[in-house]
Amino acid sequence: MSTNSYIGIANPDKTVDYIYCHWDGYLSHNGTILNDHYQDAEKIRHLISEGDASFIAPEIGEKHNFDDIPKGMCRFYRRDRGDNVPARKVENMEDLLKDHLQDVYLYEDGKWTYHQNHQWQLLVDCLKEIGKPIITS
């Protein structure tokens, strides 16, 4: 069974660009990868620009066969399989939560937040709660 998630970045005008990620959306996987490997807004925008993902990994990587993924690289539906599933934009965070998934990650003002139990929390605090070691730059 998959654990779906949304991964988004807030824009200066308060709109949110985001993608759907099909696999491993839970804190100990996507949350840890985002916290440990996606702290630069340009890299996050690159991740989101690739469109919906089958799963994320430490490196965005380059186009590859959808069924033969190089170790440590993301797998995207559009880039790697040719599907038409680009990133989406919503007017505000409330719109992002209308189709609420179990795990929603948002990068805003230089930090990741995580939505659970109808509230936003700092991702780093959520990772500490589940006992994940935190990598700091």
OpenMM code with the backbone's topology and positions (N, CA, C; nanometers):
from openmm import Vec3, app, unit

residues = "MET SER THR ASN SER TYR ILE GLY ILE ALA ASN PRO ASP LYS THR VAL ASP TYR ILE TYR CYS HIS TRP ASP GLY TYR LEU SER HIS ASN GLY THR ILE LEU ASN ASP HIS TYR GLN ASP ALA GLU LYS ILE ARG HIS LEU ILE SER GLU GLY ASP ALA SER PHE ILE ALA PRO GLU ILE GLY GLU LYS HIS ASN PHE ASP ASP ILE PRO LYS GLY MET CYS ARG PHE TYR ARG ARG ASP ARG GLY ASP ASN VAL PRO ALA ARG LYS VAL GLU ASN MET GLU ASP LEU LEU LYS ASP HIS LEU GLN ASP VAL TYR LEU TYR GLU ASP GLY LYS TRP THR TYR HIS GLN ASN HIS GLN TRP GLN LEU LEU VAL ASP CYS LEU LYS GLU ILE GLY LYS PRO ILE ILE THR SER".split()
positions = [
    Vec3(0.0834, -0.1178, 0.0000),
    Vec3(0.0000, 0.0000, 0.0000),
    Vec3(0.0881, 0.1244, 0.0000),
    Vec3(0.0496, 0.2238, -0.0778),
    Vec3(0.1282, 0.3465, -0.0868),
    Vec3(0.0842, 0.4462, 0.0194),
    Vec3(0.1755, 0.5348, 0.0537),
    Vec3(0.1454, 0.6465, 0.1420),
    Vec3(0.1686, 0.7718, 0.0605),
    Vec3(0.0612, 0.8320, 0.0116),
    Vec3(0.0686, 0.9489, -0.0750),
    Vec3(0.0998, 1.0743, 0.0037),
    Vec3(0.1604, 1.1712, -0.0644),
    Vec3(0.1881, 1.2995, -0.0004),
    Vec3(0.1870, 1.4101, -0.1043),
    Vec3(0.1764, 1.5327, -0.0557),
    Vec3(0.1968, 1.6514, -0.1366),
    Vec3(0.3251, 1.7160, -0.0872),
    Vec3(0.4003, 1.7709, -0.1814),
    Vec3(0.5226, 1.8439, -0.1496),
    Vec3(0.5105, 1.9785, -0.2184),
    Vec3(0.5169, 2.0873, -0.1407),
    Vec3(0.4959, 2.2194, -0.1991),
    Vec3(0.5956, 2.3221, -0.1511),
    Vec3(0.5962, 2.4330, -0.2236),
    Vec3(0.6781, 2.5477, -0.1852),
    Vec3(0.5914, 2.6728, -0.1974),
    Vec3(0.5959, 2.7558, -0.0947),
    Vec3(0.5196, 2.8807, -0.0951),
    Vec3(0.5954, 2.9852, -0.1760),
    Vec3(0.5207, 3.0607, -0.2528),
    Vec3(0.5771, 3.1693, -0.3329),
    Vec3(0.5603, 3.3013, -0.2594),
    Vec3(0.6368, 3.4043, -0.2975),
    Vec3(0.6238, 3.5346, -0.2303),
    Vec3(0.4822, 3.5907, -0.2316),
    Vec3(0.4034, 3.5583, -0.3354),
    Vec3(0.2657, 3.6087, -0.3426),
    Vec3(0.1662, 3.5212, -0.2663),
    Vec3(0.2187, 3.4258, -0.1880),
    Vec3(0.1411, 3.3346, -0.1029),
    Vec3(0.0749, 3.2200, -0.1794),
    Vec3(0.0915, 3.2138, -0.3125),
    Vec3(0.0469, 3.0954, -0.3843),
    Vec3(0.1407, 2.9806, -0.3493),
    Vec3(0.0988, 2.8588, -0.3787),
    Vec3(0.1790, 2.7409, -0.3475),
    Vec3(0.1909, 2.6548, -0.4729),
    Vec3(0.3151, 2.6230, -0.5106),
    Vec3(0.3409, 2.5264, -0.6164),
    Vec3(0.3645, 2.3925, -0.5483),
    Vec3(0.3032, 2.2854, -0.6023),
    Vec3(0.3176, 2.1564, -0.5354),
    Vec3(0.3065, 2.0407, -0.6329),
    Vec3(0.3531, 1.9252, -0.5850),
    Vec3(0.3407, 1.7999, -0.6601),
    Vec3(0.2814, 1.6937, -0.5678),
    Vec3(0.2292, 1.5927, -0.6320),
    Vec3(0.1830, 1.4715, -0.5651),
    Vec3(0.2984, 1.3717, -0.5688),
    Vec3(0.3192, 1.2991, -0.4596),
    Vec3(0.4181, 1.1915, -0.4547),
    Vec3(0.3458, 1.0646, -0.4104),
    Vec3(0.3591, 0.9582, -0.4894),
    Vec3(0.2798, 0.8374, -0.4664),
    Vec3(0.3303, 0.7506, -0.3512),
    Vec3(0.4599, 0.7304, -0.3420),
    Vec3(0.5138, 0.6355, -0.2435),
    Vec3(0.5822, 0.7042, -0.1256),
    Vec3(0.5750, 0.6384, -0.0122),
    Vec3(0.6586, 0.6670, 0.1056),
    Vec3(0.6474, 0.8096, 0.1579),
    Vec3(0.5254, 0.8625, 0.1624),
    Vec3(0.5044, 0.9990, 0.2062),
    Vec3(0.5195, 1.0221, 0.3552),
    Vec3(0.5353, 0.9160, 0.4320),
    Vec3(0.5418, 0.9286, 0.5770),
    Vec3(0.6697, 1.0001, 0.6224),
    Vec3(0.6660, 1.0466, 0.7460),
    Vec3(0.7762, 1.1260, 0.8021),
    Vec3(0.9125, 1.0574, 0.7926),
    Vec3(0.9177, 0.9297, 0.8246),
    Vec3(1.0482, 0.8647, 0.8302),
    Vec3(1.1106, 0.8432, 0.6925),
    Vec3(1.0343, 0.8653, 0.5840),
    Vec3(1.0942, 0.8570, 0.4504),
    Vec3(1.0959, 0.9951, 0.3843),
    Vec3(0.9826, 1.0391, 0.3266),
    Vec3(0.9824, 1.1682, 0.2578),
    Vec3(1.0202, 1.2822, 0.3509),
    Vec3(0.9700, 1.2799, 0.4724),
    Vec3(1.0049, 1.3862, 0.5668),
    Vec3(1.1544, 1.3938, 0.5920),
    Vec3(1.2160, 1.2787, 0.6098),
    Vec3(1.3597, 1.2748, 0.6342),
    Vec3(1.4374, 1.3186, 0.5100),
    Vec3(1.3976, 1.2699, 0.3935),
    Vec3(1.4672, 1.3091, 0.2697),
    Vec3(1.4556, 1.4593, 0.2464),
    Vec3(1.3365, 1.5150, 0.2624),
    Vec3(1.3199, 1.6586, 0.2422),
    Vec3(1.4042, 1.7375, 0.3412),
    Vec3(1.4027, 1.6978, 0.4668),
    Vec3(1.4793, 1.7685, 0.5685),
    Vec3(1.6303, 1.7582, 0.5438),
    Vec3(1.6764, 1.6407, 0.5062),
    Vec3(1.8198, 1.6170, 0.4946),
    Vec3(1.8795, 1.6604, 0.3606),
    Vec3(1.7991, 1.6630, 0.2529),
    Vec3(1.8561, 1.6846, 0.1199),
    Vec3(1.7927, 1.7989, 0.0399),
    Vec3(1.6884, 1.8605, 0.0926),
    Vec3(1.6198, 1.9665, 0.0179),
    Vec3(1.6000, 2.0893, 0.1065),
    Vec3(1.7088, 2.1579, 0.1334),
    Vec3(1.7034, 2.2795, 0.2143),
    Vec3(1.7274, 2.4049, 0.1316),
    Vec3(1.7552, 2.3871, 0.0035),
    Vec3(1.7813, 2.4990, -0.0863),
    Vec3(1.6569, 2.5228, -0.1727),
    Vec3(1.6041, 2.6447, -0.1708),
    Vec3(1.4800, 2.6745, -0.2436),
    Vec3(1.4931, 2.6446, -0.3929),
    Vec3(1.6084, 2.6687, -0.4516),
    Vec3(1.6250, 2.6394, -0.5952),
    Vec3(1.6148, 2.4898, -0.6221),
    Vec3(1.6747, 2.4076, -0.5361),
    Vec3(1.6658, 2.2624, -0.5538),
    Vec3(1.5213, 2.2155, -0.5345),
    Vec3(1.4512, 2.2755, -0.4385),
    Vec3(1.3116, 2.2389, -0.4142),
    Vec3(1.2260, 2.2784, -0.5353),
    Vec3(1.2493, 2.3964, -0.5911),
    Vec3(1.1748, 2.4382, -0.7100),
    Vec3(1.2045, 2.3454, -0.8279),
    Vec3(1.3290, 2.2994, -0.8388),
    Vec3(1.3641, 2.2038, -0.9439),
    Vec3(1.2866, 2.0737, -0.9224),
    Vec3(1.2846, 2.0240, -0.7989),
    Vec3(1.2090, 1.9018, -0.7666),
    Vec3(1.0632, 1.9164, -0.8101),
    Vec3(1.0024, 2.0262, -0.7737),
    Vec3(0.8614, 2.0485, -0.8035),
    Vec3(0.8387, 2.0698, -0.9532),
    Vec3(0.9342, 2.1299, -1.0204),
    Vec3(0.9183, 2.1548, -1.1644),
    Vec3(0.9110, 2.0262, -1.2460),
    Vec3(0.9578, 1.9155, -1.1891),
    Vec3(0.9536, 1.7873, -1.2604),
    Vec3(0.8138, 1.7262, -1.2613),
    Vec3(0.7221, 1.7807, -1.1837),
    Vec3(0.5854, 1.7283, -1.1797),
    Vec3(0.5713, 1.6141, -1.0809),
    Vec3(0.4569, 1.5485, -1.0850),
    Vec3(0.4264, 1.4429, -0.9885),
    Vec3(0.5331, 1.3337, -0.9884),
    Vec3(0.5576, 1.2798, -0.8687),
    Vec3(0.6631, 1.1810, -0.8501),
    Vec3(0.6066, 1.0470, -0.8069),
    Vec3(0.6697, 0.9433, -0.8545),
    Vec3(0.6416, 0.8099, -0.8019),
    Vec3(0.7008, 0.8029, -0.6616),
    Vec3(0.8269, 0.8462, -0.6487),
    Vec3(0.8901, 0.8617, -0.5180),
    Vec3(1.0032, 0.9613, -0.5278),
    Vec3(1.0428, 1.0155, -0.4128),
    Vec3(1.1563, 1.1075, -0.4102),
    Vec3(1.2749, 1.0387, -0.3453),
    Vec3(1.3924, 1.0926, -0.3767),
    Vec3(1.5189, 1.0402, -0.3273),
    Vec3(1.6114, 1.1589, -0.3018),
    Vec3(1.7295, 1.1347, -0.2466),
    Vec3(1.8197, 1.2462, -0.2185),
    Vec3(1.8568, 1.3313, -0.3402),
    Vec3(1.8652, 1.2702, -0.4579),
    Vec3(1.9026, 1.3453, -0.5787),
    Vec3(1.7882, 1.3456, -0.6792),
    Vec3(1.7664, 1.4602, -0.7424),
    Vec3(1.6645, 1.4708, -0.8456),
    Vec3(1.7048, 1.3855, -0.9646),
    Vec3(1.8309, 1.3913, -1.0021),
    Vec3(1.8827, 1.3093, -1.1107),
    Vec3(1.8397, 1.3572, -1.2477),
    Vec3(1.8570, 1.2693, -1.3449),
    Vec3(1.8251, 1.2997, -1.4838),
    Vec3(1.7306, 1.1938, -1.5377),
    Vec3(1.6760, 1.2198, -1.6557),
    Vec3(1.5815, 1.1267, -1.7174),
    Vec3(1.6422, 0.9864, -1.7235),
    Vec3(1.5602, 0.8893, -1.6865),
    Vec3(1.6005, 0.7491, -1.6918),
    Vec3(1.4764, 0.6638, -1.7183),
    Vec3(1.4978, 0.5379, -1.7435),
    Vec3(1.3876, 0.4449, -1.7648),
    Vec3(1.3080, 0.4355, -1.6352),
    Vec3(1.1778, 0.4522, -1.6448),
    Vec3(1.0912, 0.4525, -1.5271),
    Vec3(1.1056, 0.3254, -1.4439),
    Vec3(1.1339, 0.2141, -1.5093),
    Vec3(1.1437, 0.0862, -1.4391),
    Vec3(1.2864, 0.0482, -1.4007),
    Vec3(1.3823, 0.1346, -1.4316),
    Vec3(1.5233, 0.1067, -1.4009),
    Vec3(1.5856, 0.2327, -1.3424),
    Vec3(1.5590, 0.2542, -1.2152),
    Vec3(1.5966, 0.3788, -1.1494),
    Vec3(1.7392, 0.3720, -1.0952),
    Vec3(1.8224, 0.4684, -1.1316),
    Vec3(1.9549, 0.4731, -1.0689),
    Vec3(1.9405, 0.4964, -0.9185),
    Vec3(2.0227, 0.4315, -0.8415),
    Vec3(2.0167, 0.4419, -0.6950),
    Vec3(2.0283, 0.5880, -0.6503),
    Vec3(1.9411, 0.6250, -0.5592),
    Vec3(1.9448, 0.7576, -0.4989),
    Vec3(1.8802, 0.8676, -0.5798),
    Vec3(1.8115, 0.8330, -0.6918),
    Vec3(1.7469, 0.9345, -0.7759),
    Vec3(1.5951, 0.9251, -0.7661),
    Vec3(1.5319, 1.0404, -0.7825),
    Vec3(1.3858, 1.0473, -0.7851),
    Vec3(1.3319, 0.9804, -0.9113),
    Vec3(1.2059, 0.9366, -0.9018),
    Vec3(1.1359, 0.8817, -1.0183),
    Vec3(1.0104, 0.9669, -1.0399),
    Vec3(1.0052, 1.0320, -1.1573),
    Vec3(0.8944, 1.1209, -1.1922),
    Vec3(0.8107, 1.0607, -1.3031),
    Vec3(0.6799, 1.0817, -1.2951),
    Vec3(0.5895, 1.0297, -1.3968),
    Vec3(0.6080, 1.0994, -1.5315),
    Vec3(0.6255, 1.2289, -1.5310),
    Vec3(0.6375, 1.3024, -1.6573),
    Vec3(0.7760, 1.2829, -1.7184),
    Vec3(0.8781, 1.3087, -1.6415),
    Vec3(1.0138, 1.3014, -1.6945),
    Vec3(1.0526, 1.1600, -1.7354),
    Vec3(1.0219, 1.0630, -1.6512),
    Vec3(1.0744, 0.9278, -1.6704),
    Vec3(0.9771, 0.8317, -1.7390),
    Vec3(0.8485, 0.8655, -1.7408),
    Vec3(0.7508, 0.7768, -1.8043),
    Vec3(0.6729, 0.8461, -1.9157),
    Vec3(0.6814, 0.9788, -1.9206),
    Vec3(0.6142, 1.0520, -2.0274),
    Vec3(0.4697, 1.0901, -1.9996),
    Vec3(0.4226, 1.0742, -1.8764),
    Vec3(0.2855, 1.1115, -1.8410),
    Vec3(0.2724, 1.2638, -1.8314),
    Vec3(0.1526, 1.3158, -1.8521),
    Vec3(0.1281, 1.4595, -1.8446),
    Vec3(0.0776, 1.4954, -1.7047),
    Vec3(0.1700, 1.5056, -1.6099),
    Vec3(0.1333, 1.5369, -1.4708),
    Vec3(0.2284, 1.6444, -1.4153),
    Vec3(0.2113, 1.7676, -1.4641),
    Vec3(0.2985, 1.8756, -1.4178),
    Vec3(0.2650, 1.9179, -1.2750),
    Vec3(0.3511, 2.0018, -1.2202),
    Vec3(0.3245, 2.0613, -1.0893),
    Vec3(0.1982, 2.1462, -1.0988),
    Vec3(0.1356, 2.1690, -0.9851),
    Vec3(0.0150, 2.2486, -0.9782),
    Vec3(0.0382, 2.3709, -0.8899),
    Vec3(-0.0512, 2.4677, -0.9034),
    Vec3(-0.0443, 2.5893, -0.8225),
    Vec3(-0.1810, 2.6121, -0.7600),
    Vec3(-0.1813, 2.6473, -0.6326),
    Vec3(-0.3047, 2.6862, -0.5648),
    Vec3(-0.2853, 2.8268, -0.5087),
    Vec3(-0.3973, 2.8916, -0.4830),
    Vec3(-0.3919, 3.0307, -0.4373),
    Vec3(-0.3439, 3.0471, -0.2937),
    Vec3(-0.3614, 2.9440, -0.2118),
    Vec3(-0.3193, 2.9545, -0.0717),
    Vec3(-0.3117, 2.8141, -0.0106),
    Vec3(-0.2640, 2.8069, 0.1108),
    Vec3(-0.2459, 2.6769, 0.1767),
    Vec3(-0.3778, 2.6053, 0.2007),
    Vec3(-0.4845, 2.6789, 0.2265),
    Vec3(-0.6138, 2.6149, 0.2481),
    Vec3(-0.6571, 2.5371, 0.1240),
    Vec3(-0.6309, 2.5940, 0.0065),
    Vec3(-0.6645, 2.5234, -0.1170),
    Vec3(-0.5821, 2.3959, -0.1323),
    Vec3(-0.4590, 2.3991, -0.0865),
    Vec3(-0.3731, 2.2810, -0.0922),
    Vec3(-0.4327, 2.1673, -0.0087),
    Vec3(-0.4990, 2.2019, 0.0994),
    Vec3(-0.5508, 2.1010, 0.1911),
    Vec3(-0.6915, 2.0520, 0.1567),
    Vec3(-0.7543, 2.1067, 0.0531),
    Vec3(-0.8893, 2.0626, 0.0168),
    Vec3(-0.8928, 1.9138, -0.0150),
    Vec3(-0.7920, 1.8658, -0.0867),
    Vec3(-0.7818, 1.7225, -0.1168),
    Vec3(-0.6817, 1.6613, -0.0199),
    Vec3(-0.6982, 1.6888, 0.1060),
    Vec3(-0.6009, 1.6541, 0.2090),
    Vec3(-0.5573, 1.5089, 0.2006),
    Vec3(-0.4303, 1.4919, 0.1910),
    Vec3(-0.3700, 1.3600, 0.1997),
    Vec3(-0.3158, 1.3428, 0.3403),
    Vec3(-0.2708, 1.2249, 0.3702),
    Vec3(-0.2191, 1.1983, 0.5037),
    Vec3(-0.0980, 1.2854, 0.5360),
    Vec3(-0.0105, 1.3058, 0.4377),
    Vec3(0.1143, 1.3768, 0.4623),
    Vec3(0.1295, 1.4924, 0.3638),
    Vec3(0.1429, 1.6144, 0.4161),
    Vec3(0.1615, 1.7329, 0.3333),
    Vec3(0.2836, 1.8075, 0.3865),
    Vec3(0.3772, 1.8347, 0.2951),
    Vec3(0.5007, 1.9049, 0.3293),
    Vec3(0.5029, 2.0375, 0.2551),
    Vec3(0.5385, 2.1448, 0.3252),
    Vec3(0.5433, 2.2771, 0.2638),
    Vec3(0.6716, 2.3475, 0.3061),
    Vec3(0.7451, 2.3971, 0.2074),
    Vec3(0.8647, 2.4764, 0.2332),
    Vec3(0.8258, 2.6231, 0.2223),
    Vec3(0.8483, 2.6958, 0.3302),
    Vec3(0.8105, 2.8368, 0.3346),
    Vec3(0.9052, 2.9108, 0.4270),
    Vec3(0.9499, 3.0269, 0.3826),
    Vec3(1.0379, 3.1111, 0.4641),
    Vec3(1.1606, 3.0357, 0.5144),
    Vec3(1.2186, 2.9530, 0.4285),
    Vec3(1.3432, 2.8848, 0.4622),
    Vec3(1.3305, 2.7644, 0.5529),
    Vec3(1.2088, 2.7136, 0.5714),
    Vec3(1.1941, 2.5948, 0.6570),
    Vec3(1.0790, 2.5078, 0.6076),
    Vec3(1.0913, 2.3796, 0.6376),
    Vec3(0.9872, 2.2821, 0.6042),
    Vec3(0.8854, 2.2744, 0.7167),
    Vec3(0.7589, 2.2671, 0.6791),
    Vec3(0.6527, 2.2384, 0.7751),
    Vec3(0.5808, 2.1124, 0.7282),
    Vec3(0.5104, 2.0513, 0.8219),
    Vec3(0.4415, 1.9249, 0.7970),
    Vec3(0.3006, 1.9385, 0.8513),
    Vec3(0.2027, 1.8962, 0.7736),
    Vec3(0.0629, 1.9079, 0.8153),
    Vec3(0.0116, 1.7727, 0.8625),
    Vec3(-0.0340, 1.7705, 0.9868),
    Vec3(-0.0970, 1.6508, 1.0426),
    Vec3(-0.1944, 1.6940, 1.1509),
    Vec3(-0.2953, 1.6142, 1.1719),
    Vec3(-0.3956, 1.6429, 1.2756),
    Vec3(-0.4484, 1.7853, 1.2666),
    Vec3(-0.4720, 1.8309, 1.1437),
    Vec3(-0.5307, 1.9624, 1.1168),
    Vec3(-0.4460, 2.0790, 1.1631),
    Vec3(-0.3150, 2.0583, 1.1722),
    Vec3(-0.2271, 2.1703, 1.2067),
    Vec3(-0.0912, 2.1553, 1.1393),
    Vec3(-0.0275, 2.2692, 1.1183),
    Vec3(0.1072, 2.2718, 1.0624),
    Vec3(0.2071, 2.2716, 1.1768),
    Vec3(0.3131, 2.1922, 1.1610),
    Vec3(0.4214, 2.1881, 1.2588),
    Vec3(0.5534, 2.1947, 1.1836),
    Vec3(0.6574, 2.2403, 1.2495),
    Vec3(0.7892, 2.2366, 1.1877),
    Vec3(0.8281, 2.0915, 1.1630),
    Vec3(0.8760, 2.0631, 1.0440),
    Vec3(0.9146, 1.9261, 1.0096),
    Vec3(1.0232, 1.8750, 1.1029),
    Vec3(1.1201, 1.9567, 1.1329),
    Vec3(1.2303, 1.9130, 1.2190),
    Vec3(1.1782, 1.8678, 1.3558),
    Vec3(1.0775, 1.9354, 1.4096),
    Vec3(1.0199, 1.8951, 1.5389),
    Vec3(0.9489, 1.7600, 1.5270),
    Vec3(0.8787, 1.7396, 1.4160),
    Vec3(0.8096, 1.6113, 1.3945),
    Vec3(0.9098, 1.4968, 1.3829),
    Vec3(1.0206, 1.5222, 1.3149),
    Vec3(1.1231, 1.4179, 1.3005),
    Vec3(1.1867, 1.3851, 1.4353),
    Vec3(1.2088, 1.4860, 1.5171),
    Vec3(1.2637, 1.4602, 1.6508),
    Vec3(1.1682, 1.3753, 1.7329),
    Vec3(1.0369, 1.4015, 1.7184),
    Vec3(0.9368, 1.3237, 1.7934),
    Vec3(0.9400, 1.1758, 1.7592),
    Vec3(0.9736, 1.1440, 1.6337),
    Vec3(0.9773, 1.0028, 1.5963),
    Vec3(1.1186, 0.9443, 1.6084),
    Vec3(1.2109, 1.0232, 1.6661),
    Vec3(1.3444, 0.9722, 1.6944),
    Vec3(1.4404, 0.9698, 1.5768),
    Vec3(1.4126, 1.0505, 1.4721),
    Vec3(1.5036, 1.0551, 1.3579),
    Vec3(1.6186, 1.1509, 1.3886),
    Vec3(1.7420, 1.1100, 1.3591),
    Vec3(1.8540, 1.2038, 1.3756),
    Vec3(1.8398, 1.3164, 1.2742),
    Vec3(1.8727, 1.4364, 1.3134),
    Vec3(1.8563, 1.5525, 1.2290),
    Vec3(1.9925, 1.5944, 1.1738),
    Vec3(1.9984, 1.6075, 1.0420),
    Vec3(2.1198, 1.6565, 0.9754),
    Vec3(2.1080, 1.8064, 0.9638),
    Vec3(2.2102, 1.8775, 1.0069),
    Vec3(2.2126, 2.0218, 0.9917),
    Vec3(2.3271, 2.0590, 0.8998),
    Vec3(2.3045, 2.1625, 0.8191),
    Vec3(2.4072, 2.2050, 0.7230),
    Vec3(2.5156, 2.2838, 0.7897),
] * unit.nanometer
topology = app.Topology()
chain = topology.addChain("A")
for resn in residues:
    res = topology.addResidue(resn, chain)
    for name in ("N", "CA", "C"):
        topology.addAtom(name, app.Element.getBySymbol(name[0]), res)
